[in-house]
Amino acid sequence: MQARAIARSIGMSPRKMRMIVDLIRGRGVNEAYSILKFSKKAATTPVEKTLRSAVANATQKAEAAGSFLDVDDLVVREAYVNEGRTLKRFSPRAMGRATPILKRTSHVTIIVDRKE
């Protein structure tokens, strides 16, 4: 039984988020939690929050179907990061010029499923 969670417009570049998401893809949920807990990157906070949401969605889906779901049996089937909106800002420079600053955002999608 698949369940997914999507976190949109997270204020961090997709390149930084992908480094963390690549670590948990294909792993068990408990192992993914421990990897996220002991990683020093700032991107672990929104990724962990999205993972917890996906697990909660899976338990709610199983409960609605009337079946039992053990969280230990869940695996991160898919996890990917897409690019969100880019906020465009300008910073003043010498001689009256301005240079653009691109503040990138990202969308995180995590899909969990039972072990086969």
MARBA-150376 format. One record per atom (N, C-alpha, C, CB): chain; x negated, y negated, z; atom name. Coordinates in steps of 0.2 Angstrom, whole numbers. Last residue first. Glycine has a CB too. Layout:
<atoms>
chaine A	X X	Y Y	Z Z	atome CA
...
</atoms>
This chain:
<atoms>
chaine A	X -43	Y 30	Z 0	atome N
chaine A	X -40	Y 35	Z -4	atome CA
chaine A	X -43	Y 42	Z -2	atome C
chaine A	X -42	Y 34	Z -12	atome CB
chaine A	X -37	Y 18	Z 12	atome N
chaine A	X -42	Y 22	Z 9	atome CA
chaine A	X -39	Y 28	Z 5	atome C
chaine A	X -47	Y 25	Z 15	atome CB
chaine A	X -26	Y 5	Z 7	atome N
chaine A	X -27	Y 11	Z 11	atome CA
chaine A	X -33	Y 14	Z 8	atome C
chaine A	X -22	Y 16	Z 12	atome CB
chaine A	X -31	Y -12	Z 4	atome N
chaine A	X -27	Y -6	Z 3	atome CA
chaine A	X -29	Y -1	Z 7	atome C
chaine A	X -28	Y -5	Z -5	atome CB
chaine A	X -31	Y -30	Z 1	atome N
chaine A	X -33	Y -24	Z 5	atome CA
chaine A	X -28	Y -18	Z 4	atome C
chaine A	X -33	Y -26	Z 13	atome CB
chaine A	X -38	Y -44	Z -7	atome N
chaine A	X -33	Y -38	Z -7	atome CA
chaine A	X -36	Y -32	Z -3	atome C
chaine A	X -32	Y -36	Z -15	atome CB
chaine A	X -40	Y -61	Z -6	atome N
chaine A	X -43	Y -55	Z -3	atome CA
chaine A	X -37	Y -50	Z -4	atome C
chaine A	X -45	Y -55	Z 4	atome CB
chaine A	X -46	Y -76	Z -13	atome N
chaine A	X -41	Y -70	Z -14	atome CA
chaine A	X -44	Y -64	Z -11	atome C
chaine A	X -38	Y -70	Z -21	atome CB
chaine A	X -49	Y -93	Z -12	atome N
chaine A	X -51	Y -86	Z -10	atome CA
chaine A	X -45	Y -81	Z -10	atome C
chaine A	X -54	Y -86	Z -3	atome CB
chaine A	X -53	Y -107	Z -21	atome N
chaine A	X -48	Y -103	Z -19	atome CA
chaine A	X -50	Y -96	Z -18	atome C
chaine A	X -42	Y -102	Z -25	atome CB
chaine A	X -62	Y -122	Z -17	atome N
chaine A	X -62	Y -115	Z -20	atome CA
chaine A	X -55	Y -112	Z -17	atome C
chaine A	X -68	Y -111	Z -18	atome CB
chaine A	X -70	Y -138	Z -22	atome N
chaine A	X -65	Y -134	Z -18	atome CA
chaine A	X -65	Y -127	Z -21	atome C
chaine A	X -58	Y -137	Z -17	atome CB
chaine A	X -83	Y -150	Z -23	atome N
chaine A	X -79	Y -144	Z -26	atome CA
chaine A	X -75	Y -141	Z -20	atome C
chaine A	X -84	Y -140	Z -29	atome CB
chaine A	X -85	Y -166	Z -26	atome N
chaine A	X -84	Y -162	Z -20	atome CA
chaine A	X -79	Y -156	Z -23	atome C
chaine A	X -80	Y -166	Z -15	atome CB
chaine A	X -97	Y -175	Z -35	atome N
chaine A	X -92	Y -170	Z -36	atome CA
chaine A	X -91	Y -165	Z -30	atome C
chaine A	X -93	Y -165	Z -42	atome CB
chaine A	X -101	Y -191	Z -37	atome N
chaine A	X -101	Y -186	Z -32	atome CA
chaine A	X -95	Y -181	Z -33	atome C
chaine A	X -102	Y -188	Z -25	atome CB
chaine A	X -108	Y -202	Z -49	atome N
chaine A	X -103	Y -198	Z -47	atome CA
chaine A	X -105	Y -192	Z -42	atome C
chaine A	X -100	Y -194	Z -53	atome CB
chaine A	X -115	Y -218	Z -45	atome N
chaine A	X -116	Y -211	Z -48	atome CA
chaine A	X -111	Y -207	Z -45	atome C
chaine A	X -123	Y -208	Z -45	atome CB
chaine A	X -116	Y -234	Z -51	atome N
chaine A	X -113	Y -230	Z -47	atome CA
chaine A	X -114	Y -223	Z -50	atome C
chaine A	X -105	Y -231	Z -46	atome CB
chaine A	X -126	Y -250	Z -50	atome N
chaine A	X -123	Y -244	Z -53	atome CA
chaine A	X -120	Y -239	Z -48	atome C
chaine A	X -129	Y -240	Z -57	atome CB
chaine A	X -132	Y -261	Z -45	atome N
chaine A	X -125	Y -261	Z -46	atome CA
chaine A	X -122	Y -255	Z -50	atome C
chaine A	X -123	Y -267	Z -50	atome CB
chaine A	X -145	Y -258	Z -43	atome N
chaine A	X -144	Y -262	Z -48	atome CA
chaine A	X -136	Y -262	Z -50	atome C
chaine A	X -148	Y -261	Z -54	atome CB
chaine A	X -144	Y -242	Z -35	atome N
chaine A	X -147	Y -248	Z -37	atome CA
chaine A	X -145	Y -251	Z -43	atome C
chaine A	X -155	Y -246	Z -37	atome CB
chaine A	X -127	Y -236	Z -31	atome N
chaine A	X -134	Y -235	Z -32	atome CA
chaine A	X -137	Y -242	Z -34	atome C
chaine A	X -135	Y -230	Z -38	atome CB
chaine A	X -113	Y -229	Z -22	atome N
chaine A	X -117	Y -234	Z -25	atome CA
chaine A	X -124	Y -233	Z -25	atome C
chaine A	X -116	Y -241	Z -20	atome CB
chaine A	X -104	Y -215	Z -27	atome N
chaine A	X -109	Y -217	Z -22	atome CA
chaine A	X -112	Y -223	Z -26	atome C
chaine A	X -114	Y -212	Z -20	atome CB
chaine A	X -88	Y -208	Z -29	atome N
chaine A	X -93	Y -212	Z -32	atome CA
chaine A	X -98	Y -215	Z -26	atome C
chaine A	X -91	Y -217	Z -37	atome CB
chaine A	X -79	Y -193	Z -32	atome N
chaine A	X -80	Y -199	Z -28	atome CA
chaine A	X -87	Y -202	Z -31	atome C
chaine A	X -82	Y -197	Z -21	atome CB
chaine A	X -67	Y -181	Z -36	atome N
chaine A	X -72	Y -185	Z -39	atome CA
chaine A	X -73	Y -192	Z -35	atome C
chaine A	X -71	Y -187	Z -46	atome CB
chaine A	X -64	Y -164	Z -32	atome N
chaine A	X -63	Y -171	Z -30	atome CA
chaine A	X -69	Y -176	Z -32	atome C
chaine A	X -62	Y -172	Z -22	atome CB
chaine A	X -58	Y -151	Z -41	atome N
chaine A	X -64	Y -155	Z -39	atome CA
chaine A	X -63	Y -162	Z -38	atome C
chaine A	X -70	Y -155	Z -45	atome CB
chaine A	X -48	Y -137	Z -37	atome N
chaine A	X -49	Y -144	Z -39	atome CA
chaine A	X -56	Y -147	Z -37	atome C
chaine A	X -43	Y -149	Z -37	atome CB
chaine A	X -57	Y -121	Z -37	atome N
chaine A	X -51	Y -126	Z -36	atome CA
chaine A	X -52	Y -133	Z -39	atome C
chaine A	X -50	Y -126	Z -28	atome CB
chaine A	X -63	Y -106	Z -43	atome N
chaine A	X -64	Y -113	Z -42	atome CA
chaine A	X -58	Y -117	Z -42	atome C
chaine A	X -68	Y -116	Z -48	atome CB
chaine A	X -61	Y -91	Z -34	atome N
chaine A	X -60	Y -95	Z -40	atome CA
chaine A	X -61	Y -102	Z -38	atome C
chaine A	X -53	Y -94	Z -43	atome CB
chaine A	X -67	Y -76	Z -28	atome N
chaine A	X -67	Y -84	Z -26	atome CA
chaine A	X -66	Y -87	Z -33	atome C
chaine A	X -73	Y -86	Z -22	atome CB
chaine A	X -62	Y -60	Z -22	atome N
chaine A	X -65	Y -65	Z -26	atome CA
chaine A	X -63	Y -72	Z -25	atome C
chaine A	X -63	Y -63	Z -34	atome CB
chaine A	X -60	Y -44	Z -18	atome N
chaine A	X -61	Y -50	Z -15	atome CA
chaine A	X -65	Y -55	Z -20	atome C
chaine A	X -65	Y -49	Z -8	atome CB
chaine A	X -51	Y -29	Z -17	atome N
chaine A	X -53	Y -34	Z -21	atome CA
chaine A	X -54	Y -40	Z -17	atome C
chaine A	X -48	Y -36	Z -27	atome CB
chaine A	X -51	Y -20	Z -6	atome N
chaine A	X -51	Y -17	Z -13	atome CA
chaine A	X -54	Y -23	Z -17	atome C
chaine A	X -44	Y -15	Z -15	atome CB
chaine A	X -56	Y -17	Z 9	atome N
chaine A	X -56	Y -23	Z 5	atome CA
chaine A	X -56	Y -20	Z -2	atome C
chaine A	X -61	Y -28	Z 7	atome CB
chaine A	X -46	Y -5	Z 18	atome N
chaine A	X -52	Y -6	Z 14	atome CA
chaine A	X -51	Y -13	Z 10	atome C
chaine A	X -54	Y 0	Z 9	atome CB
chaine A	X -39	Y 3	Z 32	atome N
chaine A	X -39	Y -2	Z 27	atome CA
chaine A	X -46	Y -3	Z 24	atome C
chaine A	X -35	Y -8	Z 29	atome CB
chaine A	X -39	Y 12	Z 43	atome N
chaine A	X -38	Y 15	Z 36	atome CA
chaine A	X -39	Y 10	Z 31	atome C
chaine A	X -32	Y 19	Z 36	atome CB
chaine A	X -38	Y 4	Z 54	atome N
chaine A	X -44	Y 7	Z 53	atome CA
chaine A	X -44	Y 10	Z 46	atome C
chaine A	X -46	Y 12	Z 58	atome CB
chaine A	X -24	Y 1	Z 55	atome N
chaine A	X -29	Y -4	Z 52	atome CA
chaine A	X -36	Y -2	Z 51	atome C
chaine A	X -29	Y -10	Z 57	atome CB
chaine A	X -12	Y 12	Z 50	atome N
chaine A	X -17	Y 11	Z 54	atome CA
chaine A	X -22	Y 6	Z 51	atome C
chaine A	X -21	Y 18	Z 56	atome CB
chaine A	X 5	Y 11	Z 48	atome N
chaine A	X -1	Y 9	Z 45	atome CA
chaine A	X -6	Y 8	Z 50	atome C
chaine A	X 0	Y 2	Z 41	atome CB
chaine A	X 20	Y 19	Z 45	atome N
chaine A	X 15	Y 18	Z 50	atome CA
chaine A	X 9	Y 16	Z 46	atome C
chaine A	X 14	Y 23	Z 55	atome CB
chaine A	X 35	Y 13	Z 37	atome N
chaine A	X 30	Y 18	Z 38	atome CA
chaine A	X 25	Y 15	Z 43	atome C
chaine A	X 26	Y 19	Z 31	atome CB
chaine A	X 45	Y 4	Z 34	atome N
chaine A	X 47	Y 9	Z 39	atome CA
chaine A	X 41	Y 15	Z 39	atome C
chaine A	X 53	Y 13	Z 37	atome CB
chaine A	X 44	Y -7	Z 26	atome N
chaine A	X 45	Y -1	Z 22	atome CA
chaine A	X 47	Y 5	Z 27	atome C
chaine A	X 39	Y 1	Z 18	atome CB
chaine A	X 40	Y -16	Z 36	atome N
chaine A	X 47	Y -17	Z 32	atome CA
chaine A	X 49	Y -11	Z 28	atome C
chaine A	X 46	Y -23	Z 27	atome CB
chaine A	X 28	Y -11	Z 40	atome N
chaine A	X 33	Y -11	Z 44	atome CA
chaine A	X 40	Y -12	Z 41	atome C
chaine A	X 32	Y -16	Z 50	atome CB
chaine A	X 21	Y -13	Z 28	atome N
chaine A	X 22	Y -6	Z 30	atome CA
chaine A	X 27	Y -6	Z 35	atome C
chaine A	X 15	Y -4	Z 33	atome CB
chaine A	X 21	Y -27	Z 28	atome N
chaine A	X 24	Y -24	Z 23	atome CA
chaine A	X 25	Y -16	Z 24	atome C
chaine A	X 19	Y -24	Z 17	atome CB
chaine A	X 14	Y -30	Z 40	atome N
chaine A	X 21	Y -32	Z 39	atome CA
chaine A	X 24	Y -28	Z 34	atome C
chaine A	X 21	Y -40	Z 38	atome CB
chaine A	X 2	Y -25	Z 37	atome N
chaine A	X 5	Y -22	Z 43	atome CA
chaine A	X 13	Y -24	Z 42	atome C
chaine A	X 3	Y -24	Z 49	atome CB
chaine A	X -2	Y -33	Z 26	atome N
chaine A	X -1	Y -26	Z 25	atome CA
chaine A	X 3	Y -23	Z 31	atome C
chaine A	X -8	Y -23	Z 25	atome CB
chaine A	X -3	Y -46	Z 33	atome N
chaine A	X 2	Y -45	Z 27	atome CA
chaine A	X 3	Y -37	Z 26	atome C
chaine A	X 0	Y -48	Z 21	atome CB
chaine A	X -13	Y -43	Z 41	atome N
chaine A	X -7	Y -45	Z 44	atome CA
chaine A	X -1	Y -44	Z 39	atome C
chaine A	X -6	Y -52	Z 47	atome CB
chaine A	X -23	Y -42	Z 31	atome N
chaine A	X -22	Y -37	Z 36	atome CA
chaine A	X -15	Y -37	Z 39	atome C
chaine A	X -27	Y -36	Z 41	atome CB
chaine A	X -23	Y -55	Z 26	atome N
chaine A	X -21	Y -50	Z 22	atome CA
chaine A	X -20	Y -44	Z 26	atome C
chaine A	X -27	Y -48	Z 17	atome CB
chaine A	X -27	Y -63	Z 38	atome N
chaine A	X -20	Y -64	Z 35	atome CA
chaine A	X -18	Y -58	Z 30	atome C
chaine A	X -20	Y -70	Z 31	atome CB
chaine A	X -40	Y -59	Z 39	atome N
chaine A	X -35	Y -57	Z 44	atome CA
chaine A	X -28	Y -58	Z 42	atome C
chaine A	X -36	Y -62	Z 50	atome CB
chaine A	X -45	Y -64	Z 27	atome N
chaine A	X -45	Y -57	Z 28	atome CA
chaine A	X -40	Y -55	Z 34	atome C
chaine A	X -52	Y -54	Z 30	atome CB
chaine A	X -44	Y -78	Z 30	atome N
chaine A	X -40	Y -75	Z 24	atome CA
chaine A	X -40	Y -67	Z 25	atome C
chaine A	X -43	Y -77	Z 18	atome CB
chaine A	X -53	Y -79	Z 41	atome N
chaine A	X -46	Y -81	Z 42	atome CA
chaine A	X -41	Y -78	Z 36	atome C
chaine A	X -45	Y -88	Z 42	atome CB
chaine A	X -65	Y -75	Z 34	atome N
chaine A	X -62	Y -71	Z 40	atome CA
chaine A	X -55	Y -73	Z 41	atome C
chaine A	X -66	Y -72	Z 46	atome CB
chaine A	X -66	Y -86	Z 26	atome N
chaine A	X -65	Y -79	Z 23	atome CA
chaine A	X -62	Y -75	Z 28	atome C
chaine A	X -72	Y -77	Z 20	atome CB
chaine A	X -67	Y -97	Z 34	atome N
chaine A	X -61	Y -97	Z 30	atome CA
chaine A	X -60	Y -90	Z 27	atome C
chaine A	X -61	Y -102	Z 24	atome CB
chaine A	X -80	Y -93	Z 41	atome N
chaine A	X -73	Y -94	Z 44	atome CA
chaine A	X -67	Y -94	Z 40	atome C
chaine A	X -74	Y -102	Z 47	atome CB
chaine A	X -90	Y -91	Z 32	atome N
chaine A	X -87	Y -85	Z 35	atome CA
chaine A	X -80	Y -87	Z 38	atome C
chaine A	X -92	Y -82	Z 40	atome CB
chaine A	X -96	Y -102	Z 27	atome N
chaine A	X -91	Y -100	Z 23	atome CA
chaine A	X -87	Y -94	Z 27	atome C
chaine A	X -93	Y -98	Z 16	atome CB
chaine A	X -107	Y -105	Z 35	atome N
chaine A	X -101	Y -108	Z 37	atome CA
chaine A	X -95	Y -105	Z 33	atome C
chaine A	X -102	Y -116	Z 36	atome CB
chaine A	X -118	Y -91	Z 40	atome N
chaine A	X -115	Y -95	Z 35	atome CA
chaine A	X -108	Y -98	Z 37	atome C
chaine A	X -114	Y -92	Z 28	atome CB
chaine A	X -122	Y -81	Z 48	atome N
chaine A	X -123	Y -87	Z 50	atome CA
chaine A	X -120	Y -93	Z 45	atome C
chaine A	X -131	Y -89	Z 51	atome CB
chaine A	X -113	Y -66	Z 53	atome N
chaine A	X -117	Y -70	Z 47	atome CA
chaine A	X -117	Y -77	Z 50	atome C
chaine A	X -113	Y -69	Z 41	atome CB
chaine A	X -106	Y -59	Z 62	atome N
chaine A	X -113	Y -60	Z 63	atome CA
chaine A	X -117	Y -64	Z 58	atome C
chaine A	X -116	Y -53	Z 64	atome CB
chaine A	X -93	Y -59	Z 57	atome N
chaine A	X -94	Y -61	Z 64	atome CA
chaine A	X -102	Y -63	Z 65	atome C
chaine A	X -92	Y -56	Z 69	atome CB
chaine A	X -94	Y -52	Z 45	atome N
chaine A	X -92	Y -60	Z 45	atome CA
chaine A	X -94	Y -63	Z 52	atome C
chaine A	X -85	Y -60	Z 43	atome CB
chaine A	X -97	Y -40	Z 49	atome N
chaine A	X -102	Y -43	Z 44	atome CA
chaine A	X -100	Y -51	Z 45	atome C
chaine A	X -101	Y -41	Z 37	atome CB
chaine A	X -86	Y -36	Z 56	atome N
chaine A	X -92	Y -37	Z 60	atome CA
chaine A	X -97	Y -40	Z 55	atome C
chaine A	X -95	Y -30	Z 62	atome CB
chaine A	X -76	Y -36	Z 46	atome N
chaine A	X -75	Y -41	Z 52	atome CA
chaine A	X -82	Y -42	Z 55	atome C
chaine A	X -70	Y -38	Z 57	atome CB
chaine A	X -80	Y -26	Z 38	atome N
chaine A	X -80	Y -33	Z 36	atome CA
chaine A	X -80	Y -38	Z 41	atome C
chaine A	X -74	Y -34	Z 31	atome CB
chaine A	X -78	Y -15	Z 47	atome N
chaine A	X -85	Y -17	Z 45	atome CA
chaine A	X -85	Y -24	Z 42	atome C
chaine A	X -88	Y -12	Z 40	atome CB
chaine A	X -64	Y -16	Z 47	atome N
chaine A	X -68	Y -17	Z 53	atome CA
chaine A	X -75	Y -18	Z 52	atome C
chaine A	X -68	Y -10	Z 58	atome CB
chaine A	X -61	Y -13	Z 34	atome N
chaine A	X -59	Y -19	Z 37	atome CA
chaine A	X -63	Y -21	Z 43	atome C
chaine A	X -52	Y -19	Z 38	atome CB
chaine A	X -74	Y -6	Z 23	atome N
chaine A	X -69	Y -6	Z 28	atome CA
chaine A	X -67	Y -12	Z 31	atome C
chaine A	X -70	Y 0	Z 33	atome CB
chaine A	X -79	Y -14	Z 7	atome N
chaine A	X -80	Y -11	Z 14	atome CA
chaine A	X -74	Y -10	Z 18	atome C
chaine A	X -85	Y -16	Z 18	atome CB
chaine A	X -76	Y -20	Z -5	atome N
chaine A	X -77	Y -13	Z -5	atome CA
chaine A	X -78	Y -10	Z 2	atome C
chaine A	X -83	Y -11	Z -10	atome CB
chaine A	X -84	Y -35	Z 0	atome N
chaine A	X -80	Y -32	Z -5	atome CA
chaine A	X -82	Y -24	Z -5	atome C
chaine A	X -82	Y -35	Z -12	atome CB
chaine A	X -92	Y -42	Z 8	atome N
chaine A	X -87	Y -38	Z 11	atome CA
chaine A	X -83	Y -34	Z 6	atome C
chaine A	X -82	Y -42	Z 15	atome CB
chaine A	X -102	Y -49	Z 1	atome N
chaine A	X -104	Y -45	Z 6	atome CA
chaine A	X -99	Y -40	Z 9	atome C
chaine A	X -107	Y -49	Z 12	atome CB
chaine A	X -95	Y -57	Z -8	atome N
chaine A	X -99	Y -52	Z -10	atome CA
chaine A	X -101	Y -47	Z -5	atome C
chaine A	X -105	Y -54	Z -14	atome CB
chaine A	X -91	Y -67	Z 1	atome N
chaine A	X -86	Y -63	Z -1	atome CA
chaine A	X -89	Y -56	Z -5	atome C
chaine A	X -82	Y -66	Z -7	atome CB
chaine A	X -103	Y -74	Z 3	atome N
chaine A	X -100	Y -71	Z 8	atome CA
chaine A	X -95	Y -66	Z 6	atome C
chaine A	X -97	Y -76	Z 13	atome CB
chaine A	X -106	Y -80	Z -10	atome N
chaine A	X -111	Y -76	Z -7	atome CA
chaine A	X -108	Y -72	Z -1	atome C
chaine A	X -116	Y -81	Z -4	atome CB
chaine A	X -94	Y -87	Z -13	atome N
chaine A	X -95	Y -80	Z -16	atome CA
chaine A	X -101	Y -76	Z -13	atome C
chaine A	X -97	Y -81	Z -24	atome CB
chaine A	X -96	Y -99	Z -6	atome N
chaine A	X -91	Y -94	Z -4	atome CA
chaine A	X -92	Y -87	Z -7	atome C
chaine A	X -84	Y -96	Z -6	atome CB
chaine A	X -105	Y -105	Z -14	atome N
chaine A	X -107	Y -103	Z -7	atome CA
chaine A	X -102	Y -98	Z -4	atome C
chaine A	X -107	Y -110	Z -2	atome CB
chaine A	X -98	Y -107	Z -26	atome N
chaine A	X -105	Y -103	Z -26	atome CA
chaine A	X -106	Y -101	Z -19	atome C
chaine A	X -110	Y -107	Z -29	atome CB
chaine A	X -87	Y -115	Z -23	atome N
chaine A	X -86	Y -108	Z -24	atome CA
chaine A	X -93	Y -104	Z -24	atome C
chaine A	X -83	Y -107	Z -31	atome CB
chaine A	X -90	Y -126	Z -9	atome N
chaine A	X -91	Y -124	Z -16	atome CA
chaine A	X -90	Y -117	Z -17	atome C
chaine A	X -98	Y -127	Z -19	atome CB
chaine A	X -76	Y -131	Z 1	atome N
chaine A	X -83	Y -128	Z 0	atome CA
chaine A	X -84	Y -126	Z -7	atome C
chaine A	X -84	Y -122	Z 6	atome CB
chaine A	X -62	Y -133	Z 7	atome N
chaine A	X -67	Y -138	Z 5	atome CA
chaine A	X -74	Y -136	Z 5	atome C
chaine A	X -66	Y -144	Z 10	atome CB
chaine A	X -50	Y -124	Z -1	atome N
chaine A	X -55	Y -124	Z 4	atome CA
chaine A	X -60	Y -128	Z 2	atome C
chaine A	X -57	Y -116	Z 6	atome CB
chaine A	X -38	Y -121	Z -10	atome N
chaine A	X -41	Y -128	Z -8	atome CA
chaine A	X -46	Y -128	Z -2	atome C
chaine A	X -36	Y -133	Z -8	atome CB
chaine A	X -30	Y -107	Z -2	atome N
chaine A	X -31	Y -112	Z -8	atome CA
chaine A	X -35	Y -118	Z -5	atome C
chaine A	X -25	Y -113	Z -11	atome CB
chaine A	X -31	Y -90	Z 1	atome N
chaine A	X -32	Y -97	Z 4	atome CA
chaine A	X -34	Y -102	Z -2	atome C
chaine A	X -38	Y -96	Z 9	atome CB
chaine A	X -21	Y -77	Z 0	atome N
chaine A	X -24	Y -82	Z -4	atome CA
chaine A	X -25	Y -88	Z 0	atome C
chaine A	X -20	Y -83	Z -11	atome CB
chaine A	X -19	Y -59	Z 2	atome N
chaine A	X -19	Y -66	Z 5	atome CA
chaine A	X -23	Y -70	Z 1	atome C
chaine A	X -21	Y -66	Z 13	atome CB
chaine A	X -10	Y -44	Z 0	atome N
chaine A	X -15	Y -49	Z -2	atome CA
chaine A	X -14	Y -55	Z 2	atome C
chaine A	X -15	Y -50	Z -10	atome CB
chaine A	X -9	Y -26	Z 0	atome N
chaine A	X -7	Y -33	Z 2	atome CA
chaine A	X -12	Y -38	Z 1	atome C
chaine A	X -5	Y -32	Z 10	atome CB
chaine A	X -4	Y -10	Z -5	atome N
chaine A	X -8	Y -16	Z -6	atome CA
chaine A	X -5	Y -22	Z -3	atome C
chaine A	X -10	Y -17	Z -13	atome CB
chaine A	X -4	Y 6	Z 0	atome N
chaine A	X 0	Y 0	Z 0	atome CA
chaine A	X -4	Y -6	Z 0	atome C
chaine A	X 5	Y 0	Z 6	atome CB
</atoms>
